[in-house]
């Protein structure tokens, strides 16, 4: 059973930064792409950023220029560097891996709260 474990969520002031980590229980090369999603209270889960095995990236318009997704293949870990955080970024952030058979694997989520 594949496990994805997120960490790094915290309470941060507006304008601050956080780095989220998603550690996989197997090689991340087994996933065709991995991504970060978020869900705010009362809202649907939405895409934040995706990175492919080849290193290609896609970002939501709302985070482009502020967030950076990256992967460390040796550590089987995907990161989300979040800068210039806003109150609207407050949400539970989830990591998702999709394998070649299009099976999705989700982590348990990590809470990010942006508030003064």
N, C-alpha and C positions, 0 to 999 in steps of 0.2 A: 504494500500500500504506500503510495507516494504521500509524503508530508511536506507541506510548505509552512514555514513558521516565520511570521512577521515580528519585528521588534522595532523600537525606536520612537514610537508614539509618545507624545508628551503634551503638557500645557506650555504654550509659548506666546509671547506678546506679538501683536501685529508688527510686521516688519522683520520678525526674527526668522531663524532658519532651523530646519530639522533634517536629519537623514534617516530614512526608513530602510530596513534591511529585510530581505526575504530569503531565508535559507532553505534549500531543497534537500530532501533525503536521498536524492540520486542525482546523477549528472544532469546539469541543465541543458546539455547538448541533446538530451532526449525530448526536450520541448521545442517545437517549431517556433514558438514565441512565448514570451512571458510579459505580464503586464501588471500594472497597478490600477485598481479601481477604488472608488470611494462611495460611501452612502451617508448622506446627512439625514438627520431625523425628519421623517415625513416625506422624504424624496426617494426616487429610484436610484439604484446603483448606477454609477456612470464611469466611463472610461477616463482615466487620467493620462496614462502613458503606456506604450508597448515597445518592447525591443525584440527583434527577431534574432535567430541564431547567427545570421550574417551581420548583425550589428545595426540594422536599420531601425529607425525610431519613428514613432507617431505620438503626437501630443494633442490633448484637448486644447481648444483655442484659449480657454480660460487660464491655462497654466503655462502656455508656451512662453519661453523667455524667462520663466521663473523656476521651473522644475526641470531636473535632468534625470533621466533613467539611464542606468548603466549596469553592466554585468561583469562579474569576476568568475570566469569559468573554473579556475583552479579551486575556488572556495564554494562553488555551486551556489552562488548568492547573487541576487539582483538587488540593486539599490535605487532609492528615489531621493535625490537631493532636492529639498524644497527651500527656496529662498523667497524673501519678500512676502512672507505669509500674510494672508488677509483673514478676516473673520469668516468670510465665505468659504475658506478652505477647511473649516471645521467639519469633521466627518470621521467615520470609521474607515480606515484604508485597508484594502484587501489585496493580496497578491494572487495572481492566477497564472497557472501554466497550462498550455495547450500542447498536447503531443501530436505526432504525425497522424494518428487515427482520429484526431479532433476531439479527444477526450479532455475535459477541463478539470483541473484540480485547483481547489481554493484553499487558502489559509484561513485562519480563524479571525483575522483582523486585528488592527491596532488603532487605538483612539488618538486622534490629533485634535487638540482644542486650541484655537487661536483667540486669545482674549486678553484684555488689559486688566 
